Amino acid sequence: MKFTIASACAEDKLVKVTWNDGHTSRFYNKWLRYYCCCKTCKPGYKATYVADLTTLPDVLTVAKVVVDKKGEAINVEINGEIIPGHVIQYDSQWLRQHCYCDACLDDLIDKRDVISKNGASVGDLTVREVEYQNLLDDPDRTIFRICEEVILRGCCLVKNVPCEDNKSLEVVRMLAPITETCFGVRFDVDFSNSQHGNNNPTLLPFHMDCTAYEQPAGFFFLHCLRFDETIRGGESKLTDLFDAAETLRKESPEHFKTLSEVPASWDTYSHHLSHPAHLEHQKCHIELDYFDKIVAVNWSPGLVGPLRIKEKDVERFYKARTKFSEIINREENQIVFRLQAGDVIVVNNRRVAHARTKIDNKDGGERHLQGSYANIDDVRSKYMQLAAKLGIDVVQPKIGNRCSF
């Protein structure tokens, strides 16, 4: 719908705007000044600081409000302006898209929350597949499809990627720059490499990677180069942590409250690695934003460090953590599959936890995987860029990066 301004008037500290659909917005004068869209304030590129807006008077009053004849633009002049002759300018469409009334904010948050709409409890618990050859034949649409699947459902499987050393890095770079961690640009998972915990034949519980970092790894790529049929077990498992957190909120509100208030600790002391690491970080298992929405979940039993919390919270923390673990491990919300040579599984590490069943390799088979990471915001940026390029109408989605937007 094309929004136009029916009328606008100054009211004390704000400008009241009535729209052609009957909706009313109330924009505070200082808000209007801060985000002015005139060519002086928005010269076409970010990081331009044209005026120190913190020096504006605490209370701004409006001298003049003018709406053009078609209702497609509004100009506002304020008393106390710090740029001589400056006039605040807005396009009506942009202004309506940024209305911050409760109804508009709730609607925007709901539209962007693709995680709740595609969680394990409402999804079909399958991993959608994309052919590697399609990346070569139609790269833009295929990259968009991979990004879309991982953003909406948390994972995607790229099939028939050549089983060559470092080949998966080419796939990663198509989506975003590679994120280097304490395992380097790429890590190997095989029976000869003792540096990575995934090489242990015992089962791996559900976990995220890199929780000892302030910002855990974003998107996780794992390329299966070889997985002999003689090896029994070793199936991959995925589960949606955001879905598990919402289930905890419904079933045990007090436990949910505890895990969103009392922080856990994670650490990695790996001085023996090729990229030595000494990492510690403290954050809650469940992180909420200003709107009380879940925006991050942190879970990695293998990297848990000693709690550093007040004594009064210790007992309730462990009770809550036990309940959350039980929900995470419910079989009805798990995707279980066996990687095949040529598969690259792409996972949103900030939303979906992965695990592996126990490996029985009595017959001496080979299993070789290569893993790497990409920044979560870079992948979403690629998704939005390709949507614009391909003419696909999408709303910038929530992805699990500590923000509803």
Summary of the structure (lengths in Angstrom):
residues: 405
radius of gyration: 25.2
end to end distance: 21.8
largest distance: 83.8
contacts: 1208
relative contact order: 0.16
helix: 30%
strand: 29%
